[in-house]
Amino acid sequence: MILLELFLAFLKIGIFGFGGGIAMLPLIYQSASEISGMSEQEFSNLVAISQMTPGPIAVNAATYVGYDTAGLPGALIATFGVALPSFVLVVLACSFIVRFKESALVQGMLEGIRPMVAGLIFSAFLFLAAQAVTPVPGFRAAVELLICAGSCVLLGKYKVSPLIIVAGAGVLGALILS
C-alpha cells in the first residue's frame, strides 16, 4: 500500500511540477510530510543533499523520500513515479513540436505558465530561506546570513561553480557553526 501511495504522490508531482526540481519542492515537501511525516528540518537536509548529488533535484528528492519511507523498493517506485510523466511528455512533445511551435495558442500557453513557474520557485525560496537562517539574532544567524549572501554573490556575480560554493559553505559551517 505504501508503495502505491509513493508512486501516486510522485506521479502527481511529476505531472504538475512545471519549472524543474526547485519549483517542485513545495509539492515534494507536502507529499513527504503526509506520507512519511518528514519534518521541515529533515526536508531542508533533503534539499541540500539533492542539490549536492548528481542528477535532477526532483529525482534525487523522490529517491530520498522513497528510501526514507520504504527502503530500496520505495526509492525505485518514487523515482519512477516522478520521472514517468516527463518521459511521456518529452516523447509526445518531440512528435508534435515541429507542427505546433509557431502556434499562437501554444505560445500563449507557455506565456501563461512562465509566471506560475516563477511563483513556485519563489515559494521554494521562501521555504528554504526560513529553514536556513536561525530565527534568533546572534552570531549563528549572522554567519548563516553571510554564507547565504556570499553564495548569492559568488554564484550570481562571479559565476563560481555551485559545487565549489556548496563545498565552501559546508566547510565554513563545519568550522564555524559546529
N, C-alpha and C positions, 0 to 999 in steps of 0.2 A: 504494500500500500504506500509506504513512504517513497519508494522508487517511482511510482506513478505520480505521486504528488510533486516530487522533484522535477520529473520530466515535464509535467504540465506547467509548472511555475516557470521553468526556464524556457519552455517553448513560447509562453506568453511574453516573456522578456525579449526573446529573440524576435518575435513578431512586431512588438510595439516599441522596441528600443532603437528608435531612429537617432542618428548622430554619433554612433560609436559607443564604446565602452564607458567613457566618462558620463555621457548622457544617460546611460542605462543604470548608473549607480543608485539613484533613488528607487528604481524598481527592484534592483537586486537586493538592496537593504530591506525593503518591505517584505520580500519573499523570504529572505534569510531569517529575519526576526520572527516571521509567522511559522515557518517550518521547523527551524532548529532553536528558536529562542535566542538568537545571536544578539549580543549587546552592541551598543553604539561603539564602544571601545574596541571590541573584537572586530567589528566591521571596519573601523579605521585601520586596524592592523592588516586586515584582509586587503584593503585597497593599497596599502603600502607594499605588501608582498606582490600583489597582482601587477603593480606598476614596475617593480624591480625585475620580475621574471619575464623571460622572452614570450612573446605572443600577445594576442589581443587581450585587453583588460577584462572584457566581459567573459571570455572563455576561461581565463585564469581564475576569475572570481567564481564562476559557476563550478569549476573543478574543485576549488577550495570548499565552497559551501556544500557541494555534493559529498566530498570526502569527509568533511566535518560531521555531516548528518548521517551518512550510511556507508562509510568506508569506500573502498575501490569501486564497487558497483554504483554507488551514489555519485561518485566523481564522473564515471563514464556516462551515466544517464543524464546528469545535469549538463555536462559538456555537449553531449549530442543534442539535447533539447534546445540549448541556446544557439548552437551553430546551424541546426537544420533549416530554420526559416531563411537565414542569409544565403545558404547554399541554394535553396529552391528559388529565391528571388533573383540571385545572380544568373542562374540558368535561364529563367524566364526573361529577365531584362536583356540578356545578350541576344535572345531571339527576336526581341521587338525594338531594340534601341535604334537600329538603322531606320526603321519605318516611322518612328514617332518622335525622334529627337528634335525636330523643328516644330512640333505641335504646340500651339498656344495653350491648350488645355494642360499638357504635361508641364510646360514652363510655368504656368500659373500655380499648378500643384506644388512644384518644387519651391517656388517663391513663398508659398504659404507654410511649407514645412520648415524652412530655414529658421524663422524666428522661434518656432516651437522648440527646435533643437537647441538654440541658444538659451532658451529658458530652462531646459532640462540640465544643460551644462552649468548654468548659474546656480541652479538648485543644488547640484552636486558640490559645487564650490562652497556654498554656504554651509552645507552639512559638514564637509571636511574641515573647513575653517573653524567651525565651532568645536570640533573634536581635537584640532591640532594645537590650540593655544589654551594654556591653563587659565581658567576664569578669574583666579585670584592674582591681582597685580603683584609683581615682585621680580626677583632675579630670574626665576624659571620662565615666567611669562615673557620677560624681556628677551631672553635668549631664544625662545621659541619664535617670537615675532621677528627677531633679527635673522634667524635661519629662513623663515618664510619669505621675508622681504629680499634677503640676499639671493635666495633661489630664484625669485621672480626676475631680479635684475640680471643675474648670470644667464638665465635662460632667454629672457626677452631682449636684453640689450647686447650682450656679448656672445649669444648663441652657443654657450657652453653645453656640452653633451649632457642630457638628463642623467645618464649613468654616472658621470663624474659628480654631478650635483647630489644625487642620491647617496653615493659613497661618502662624499664630504659631509653631508648632513648627518649621516649615520655615525661617522667618526666624531663629529662635534657633539652630537647627542650623547654618545658613549663617554666622551671625555668630560663634558661639562655638566650634563644633566643626570648622570647615573650616581 
